[in-house]
Amino acid sequence: MLTRKFLPIVAGASVGQLLAPSVWAQDAAQVDFDAGVSLAEEYTDNVFATSNDRRDDFVTIIAPWARLSLTGEKFSLGLDARAELGRYADYGSEDYDDYSVGADFRYQFDRQFFVFGGLDFAHEHESRSSPDAVFGIEPTVYDETSGYFGVGGRIDERRYRFGINARDLDFDDVDSISGIRIDNDDRDRTHLEAGGRIGVSKTENGEVFVQGIYEKRDYDTAVERDSDGLRAAVGYTGSIGNARGEVMLGILSQDYEDPAFDTVTAPDFGLDLSSSIGDSTRLTGIVERSLEETTLTGASGYLATSAGLRLRHRVSQNVSLAGYFFLTQNDYQQTDRTDYLAETGLSLRYYFNPRVYLDTDYSFQQRQSDAAGAEYDEHRISLRLGAALDNYYDEGTGNLASWGASSFYIGGHVGNLATQTKVDGPRGSNGFLTADFGDNSPVAGLFAGYRANLNDLVLGLEAEVEFNDGEWPHSGARNFSVERGNAYSLSAISGLRTPGNALLYGRFGAISSNFTSQYQLHSGPVVTRDESELGFLLGVGAEIPLNGGLSGRMEYQLRAYDDYWIGAPQGGAGDDNFANVEKGPRYRGGRDPAYIAKSRGRSLESRVLKWPVSE
């Protein structure tokens, strides 16, 4: 929030004396209380995060929060409480009540020395997309209690921080579909971390530091998963050109109690750089690596490596845009499983007044995996109305968003389309098949749209017809195939106009494509299913202006469709489930008359060792 309201309390008065008389008696305290609530309606097309037999639903989410801050010349104390209550329209088993409370403090003895710390408690539910989810009839609920304490300051103008961090995780048991109670006690554990960071060399724009962390992970019952770990790194914090933040490079090692688990040793690295692009845009690049816990059979843990970008753009005081894209590799140690998780999202916020706002959000998540049946993709769309006590911007200062030029446009595209079908079904007496089939084919199409400018933000709606005749066949004891026909789509476009008049944009929409599927068992009759399937599409691209009112685009799209059942005979117990997904680049051109993107947040490194920019 851009402005804060403070109420002075001279010499600590009554509140200060109750909390810490020795601290408050010498200080004038300022009290800042803010609270708010949001109400959202969210649609998800994959409630249970499955590749086949997908289920969609609407979720109503209420999220209240409150924050109390007490600040003096040498101290600060913060109290925080928030909750998120979710209710599903059709799948009430997925309802959840998450909440958390926390407190943090800091006391500055002098410029050379300060202490800080915090306590948190969170009651949360585990996402169905978690690789460790046990898939009970309800999501697994768990409690996380955590606390940290640290000391910091300067020695000869070189900064230092040392501290400890503790986290305790307690997972509830949950009933399975068969009625058997799933015991989650083997996931209960405690993480203890101790370490420090100290600057070793000042530079013109920053500081070089060294950092070391010792970690102990203790399980309540699965003691074979107990482990000890070390992390050491050298890094730099400060300015790098127009960007500010930190980079580091080091090594991590984790040794396990179970002799069947090898010691994991791997390079450790991180990057967190933020740069301003003009007066209203901030771009942040993030690279992270950590060794995470898992209870999957045969795996000691998984090495998680993430890289991504976050973009925040203030169109005006009452309109803002945020987007992100992250790609994560989860490498499961001592197994053949590797997961790739792609996440992207876009949010547009409009303020009716300085305290009330409306958010429109879209997010997409996809996991590709070596493990059969572990892949999935999910689209989420939400509309959120929120309010807070404090102002989010200064009222009456002008600089509000205004609509600019608008235009209709037409164009055409060519590209390549990769169609993939995930097949899932029974085999033999007790067997099961989960496999992927697919092929590539050329694609072409025509599109028309309308868009308008809101300052440098471009919003539009685009319709398209696409021509394609790609096909993949499979021959064996069961012969089946899928032929992709023509498609029709309608999508919303949101993008930013650059100073050079190029457009960087994303799109989300609905698509209807024709799929002709055939299925034959041994030498029996051939069953044909010829129907159009409804799906969602996601695209990112760039548009470059050319001469004479023409422009060219390069775009990449992902599509996912409703799954369906097919077999021979149709409707029998041996039917297979087909789920079609598509991806591929688009090259577009047209006439335009107007020339018109979890656990790490509670680590010792993030909570204790990392130096704030303002310190």
N, C-alpha and C positions, 0 to 999 in steps of 0.2 A: 504494500500500500504506500502511497506517495506522501501522505500527511498523517501525523499522529497528534492526538490531543493529550496534554499533560496537565495534571492537577498537582500543584506544589503542596508538600506537607513540611512545614518548617520543623527542623530538628527531629524529624522522624515521628513526632507526635505519638499518638496512641498505637497505630499499627506498627510503627518501627520498634517501639519499646517491647511489644509483645514478641517480635520475631528475633531481634538481636540487639539489645540495648547498647553494647559496647561499640557496635558498628554504626547504628543509626543515630546515636546521641550526638555525633560530631558532624553529621551530614544532613543536608536538606534532601528529602526524598521526593521523587516524582512518581506518580501512579498513573499507569496507562491501562485501561480495561477496554478490551474489544471483544465482541461476540458476533456470531452470525449463524445463518442456517441456509441450506440450499435444498431444493426439491427437484429431482431429476426423473425423467422417464427415459429408460434405455432399452434399446432393442439389440439382442444378440442372435446371430444365426447359427450358433453352435454352443449350446448350453454346456454340454459335457465334454467339449474339446476332443471330438472323435473324427476320424477320417471318413467313416461310413456311418449310415443311419443317423444323420445329424438331426438335432432338435433345436427349434428356435423358440424364443419367448420374449416377453416384455418384462422389465424389472423397474419397479418404483423404488427410488432411493432417497431417503431423508438423511441429511448430514449436518447436525448442529456442531458448533465449536465455540470455545471461549479461551481467551488468553489474558492473563493478568501479569503486568510487568511493574516491578518496583526498581527504580534506578536512582542512585546517588552519585556523588562525585567519584567514589572509589568502588562502589559495589553495584551489582545488579542481581535481581532475583526474578525468575519467570515461572509461572504456573500455567499449565496447558491442559485442556481436556477437549476431547472430540469423539464423535461417534459416527457410524455409518450403518443404517438399518436398511436392508434390502428385502423386497417382497416380490416374488415371481408370480406372474399371472396364472400360468398353467402348472409349473413344476414347483409346488410349494415346498418340496423336500430341500430345495436349494436356498430357501430363505436364510438370512444371516443377520446377526446383531454384533457388529464389531465396535469396539470402543478402546480408548487409550487415555491414560492420564500421565502427566510427567511434570518434573520440576528441574530447573537448572539454575546455577548461581555462578557468580564470579566476584572475587574481591581482589582489588589492586592495592597491595601494600605500598608500593612505590613503583617508579618506572622500571626498576630492575627485577621485580618479583610479583607474581600474582598466583592465586589458586582458583580452580574452577571445578565444576562437577555437575552431576545430574542423576536423577532416578526416573525410570519409566516402567509402566506396566501396560501391556497390550493384550487384549482378548480378541483373537482374529480367527478367520476360517481359511483353510487351505484351498487354493484355486484348483479346479478340476484339471487344469493344464500342468500342474506340478508333476514331474516325472516320478516322484515318490508317493503320489496320491494312491490310496488303497481302494478307491472306488466303492465306498460304502453307499448305503441308500441315502445318506446325507453327507455333505462335505465334512472333512475332519476339522474339529475345532481345537485350537491350541492357545496356551497362555505363554507370553514371553515377558519375563522380568529382567530388567537390565539396569546397570548403573556404571558410572565412570567417575574418576577423580584424577585431576592432573595439576601439575605446577608448571609455570613458565616464566619467562622473563628474558633478560639480556645479560650477557657477559662480554664486556668490551664491544658493545654494539652488535654482538652476534646473538641471535635469538636461540632459545632452547625451549623444549617442552618434554616432560616426562609424565607418565601416568599409567593407570590400570583401567581395564574395562572388563565387565563380567556380564554374561547373558545366560539365562536359564530358560530352557524350552520344555514345556510339558504338554504332550499331545493326548487328547481324549481318545478313548476307544469308540468304535462306531460299528453299527450293525451292518452286515452284508446282505445282499439280495436273498441269500439262502436262509437268512435268519441267524447265522452264526456270528457271534460278537468278534470283531477284528481287534486284536490286542495291539495297541500302538506304543506300549511301554518301551519297546526296543528303539524308539526314536527319541525318547526323553534324554536330554543331555545338558551339560553345562560347558560354556566356553569361557575360558579365562585368558586374558591378554595383558602383557606388561611390556612397556617399551619406551623409547625416547627418540627425539630428533634434536639435532644441534647443528647450528650454522658453523661452517668451517672457513668460509671465504666470502668476503663482500665483493660485489661487482658494481659496475656503474649503475645498473638497473635492477639489481636483485641480489640473491644470495645462494651460494652452494651449500647443501646440507648433506649430512649422513643420517641414516635412520635404521633402527633395529627393533624387532618385535619378537618376543617369545610367546607362544600360544600353547595352551593345554586344553584338550577336548575330552571330557569325561562323560560316558554314557551310564545311565542308571542301571540298566540290565545287560545291554549288549556290550560287555566290557571288551570284547575282542576288537571293537571299533574305536577304543580309546587311542589317543595319539598325542604326540608332542611335536611342535613345529617351530621353525625359525624362519624369519624373513629379514633380509638386510638389503639396503639400497642406498645409492647416492643420487641426489637430485638437485634441481635448480628451481627456485621460486622467484618470480618477479616479472619483468616485462620482456617480451620477445617480439620486437617490431611493434605492431599495433595491438598485439594480444598481450594479455596478462593472465598469469596462473602458474602452474608448476608442471614439471616433467621429472620422471625418475626411472632408474634402471637398476635392477638388483637380481636377487635369487631367493627362491622360497624352497623349503624342504619340510616334509611331514613324515614322521616315523610312527608306525602303527603297532599296537600291542599284539595283534594277530600276526604270527609269522608267515601266514599265507599272503599277507598284503605286503608288497614291496614298498620301500621308502620312496616317496614321490619327491623328486628334485627337478625344478624347472626354472627357467628365467622368469623374473618378475618385472613388470613395467607398468607405468601409468602416465596418463596425460590428462590435464584439465585446464584448457586454455579458453579464454573468453575474449572476444574482440568486438568492438563497436563498428558498425558499418553505417556511416552517416550519423545523424542525430537521434534516430528512432529505431534502429535495428541492432540487435545483439546476437552474435553467433557464437555458440560454445561447442568445442570439440572435446570428446571424452574417450579415453581408452582405459580399461580396467582389467585386472587379472586377479583371480582368487581361487583358492582350492575349497570347494564346497562339499558338504556332507551328503551322503546318500545311503539308503538302506537296500538298494538294488543288489540282488544276489551276485556275488563275484566281484563287485566294484568296491574299492576302498573309498573312493570319492570321485568327484569330477572337477577337472580344471576348466574354469569358466573364463573365457576371454571375450570381452565386449568392446565394441567401437561404435561411436555414434555421434550425431550432431543434434543440437537443439537450436531452434531459431525463435526469437521473440521480436516482434515488430509492432510498434505502436503507430497505428494509422493516424490516430488523433487521441485527445484525452479520453474520449468516450468509446473508442473502438480499438481493439488490439487483436493481433493474430499470433498464434504460437504453433510450431510444428516440430516434429522430431523424427529421427530414423536411427534405429540401432540394429546391429547384427551381432549375434552372440554365438560362439562355438563352445559347446559343452563336451569335453573329451573325458569319457568315463575310463578311469584307470583300470588296467588289467582286464579290460573287456574289449570287444570289437565295436562297441556302440559309441557313436558320435552324433550329437544333435546340433542342428543349426537353427537358430531362432531369429526370425526377422520381425521387427516391430516398427510400426510407423503410425503417426497420428497427426491430426490437424484440429485446432480449436479456434473458433472465432467468438470473441466476447464483445457484447454491446452493452453500454451502461445507459439505462433510462435516466438516471441521475447519479450523483456521486456515491450513493449507497446501495443501489439496486442494479443488478446486471442480469443478462441472459447469455448463456453459453450454448453454442452448437458444437458438438464434438463428434469426430469420427476417428476410429482406431482400427488397425488391422494387425493381426498376429498370425504368424505361420511357423510351424516347426517341421523340419525335414530331418529324418533319422535313419540310421542303419537298422534300428529295431523295428520289426514288423508290427504294424498297427499303432505305432507311436506318432505318426504324422497327423497333422491337423492344420486347419486354418480357421480364423474367426474374424468376422466383421462386427463392430459395435458402433451404434449410432445413438447419441443421446442429446436431449434438450434439457438444460438445467437453468432454473431460476434461483438466484441467490441474493442475499442481502447481508449487510454488516452495519455495525454502529458507527464506525469510523468512516470518513470519506476516503474513497479510492483516488480521487483527484480533486484539485481546487475548483470549487464552484465559482462560476461567473468570470473565468479568465479567458473565455473564448477557445479557439483552436479545436472546435468540434468538427466531426467528419461531415463532408458534404458530397453529394452525388455530382459526378462530372459527365463526360460524354458517354454515350451508349451507341451500340451498333449491332446490326445483323451481319453474319458472314457465312460463307460456304467454302467447301474444300473437299479434297480427296486424300486417301492414304494408301500406302502399300506397306507390307511388312512380312514377318515370318511368325507363324503361330505353332506353339508346341502344345498339343492336346495330350493329356495324361488321364487315364482312368484307373482309379483305385478299386480293385476287385476284392470282395470279402465274402466268403461263403463256406459251407461245410464240405468236407471231403472224406470219403470212406465212412467207417462206423463211428469213429470218435475224432477224426482229423478236421483240420480247418485250414483254409487258404487265405492269406493276405498278400496281395501282389500288386505291382504296378505295370500297366501296359500303355503304350503311347507312340506318337510319331510327330514329325514336323511337316508343315505344309505352308505354301505361300498364301497370303491373304490380301484382299484389297477392299476398299469401301468408299462411301461418300458420307459427308457430315454437313450439318448446318447448325448454327447456334446464334445466341444472343447474349451479349455481355455489357456490363456497365462498370464505370470506374468510381470507386469511393476513395477519394484522394489517390494514393498510389496502389491501393488494393483493387484487384480486378475480380468481379464475381460474374458468373455466367451459367447458362444452361445449354447443353449440346445434345442433339439427336444424331444417330448414326445408323446406317445400314451397312452390313459387312457380308462379303461374298467369299465362300470357302467350301472346299470339298475334300478335306483331309480325311484319312481313314487309317485305322490300325486293325490287323487281323491276328487271331491266335488259333493255331491248329494243334489238336491233340485228341485225347479221349473226349474232351469237351471242346467244341469249336465255337468261338464267339468273336465278335468284332463290334466296333463302333465307328460310324461315319459321321463326321461333323458337317452340318449344312450351313445355311445362311443365318445371320443373327441381326437383331435389332436392339439398340440400347439408348438409354437416356441417362445423362449424368450431369452432376453439378461440378463446376470448375471454380477454383479459388487460387489466385496467384498474386505475385508482387511484380510490379513494373520496375525495372532497373533504370539507373540514370541513362544508359545507352538505349533505352526503349525496348529492350528484350523483356520477355515475360517468363518467369519461373513459376510453374503451376503444379497443382495436384488435382486429381479428379476422383470422384466416387459416384457410382450409379448402379442402375439395374440393367441387366441384359437378358434377352430371351434368345436362345440358340436352339436350332433343330439338331437332334441326335437320332440317327437310325441305328438301333442295336439289334444284332442277330445272335441267336443262341441255339446250339445243337448238341445233344447228348448222344455220344456214340453215333450210330447211323439212324437215329430217330428223326422225327420231323423238325424242321427249322422254325423257331419262334422269332417273329420280327416285331420290334417295338419302334414305332416312328412317331416321336412326340417332341415338342419344344419344351425345354427346361429353363426355369427362371433362376437367375443367379445374380451375384454382385461382382462388380469390377472395381479395380483400384489402379490408378495410373499416376505417374510422375513424368514431367517433361519440361522442355524449354522451347520457346517460340522466338525466332529471330526475324525481325522485319527485313524485307527485301525491297526492291524497287517497284514502283507502280502500284502500291497498295497491296502487294503480295507479301506473304510471310511463309516461313518454313518451320516445321516442328520435328523434334525427335522425342519419342515417348516410349515408355515401357509400361506394360499392363499385366495385371494378375486377375484372373477370373475364377470363381468357384460356383458350382451349380448345385441345385437340389439333387440328392441321390435318388435312385430308384431300384426296384427289384426286377430281375429277369431270370428265367430258367426254362427248362424243357422237361416236363410241361410247365407252363406258366402258373404261378401260384402254389407250387408244391413246397415241401419242407426243404428241398435241396436248392432253392433259388439263391442266386448270388446278388449281392448289393453292388451297384455300379455308382461311383462318385467321380464326376468329371471336373478337372481343373485345367486351366489354360494360362500360358504366359508367353510373352514375346514382345519384340520392339515394333514401334510404329514410326513411319516416316510420312509426315503430313505436309500439305501445302494448301493455301487457300487465299481468297481475296477478302480483305478486311477494310471496309470503307473508312473506318476511323483510325487505322494504323495502330490499331490497339496492341525434428521431429522433434531392493529387497533386503536383504540381510546386510548388504555392504554398508548401508546407511547407519548401521549401529555398530560398526567396527571401531577398534581402537584408533586406526589411522584417520578415519573421517571425523570422529568425535573428540579426539584428544590431540593427535600429533599435527594435524594439518593447520597451517598458519592462516588465519583470516587475512584478507587483503588490507583491512583497516588496522591491523595490529602493528 
